[in-house]
């Protein structure tokens, strides 16, 4: 799964052709680590329909603050350069897919 930074967020997420699911994450966050395999599987399953990336909140404060992310993990879906959906907290794969169904 790709990682994005403050430096390439505009290019990788805002400028992306596909909808992008961004996980705002941190190394010290156990629920974030729990979501790693779920997101990797989702990225593989939805290849060509959805881009899945991670952004480390500790090393990328500008983007984290710009989108007012306070809790980890926070998931945001961007389409056409705009955030269209936000979800907070770890969740099972099936629930995540259900919540993403309206943006895929």
Number of C-alpha atoms within 10 A of each C-alpha: 15 12 14 20 18 15 11 11 18 14 11 18 25 18 16 16 15 19 24 26 24 25 27 25 25 19 10 10 12 13 15 18 15 14 18 15 12 16 20 14 13 18 19 13 11 12 12 11 13 21 23 23 21 20 21 19 23 13 12 16 14 14 19 20 11 8 10 9 19 12 14 20 26 18 22 20 23 22 21 14 18 14 17 12 15 15 15 15 12 19 15 10 15 10 11 16 13 9 14 15 9 8 14 14
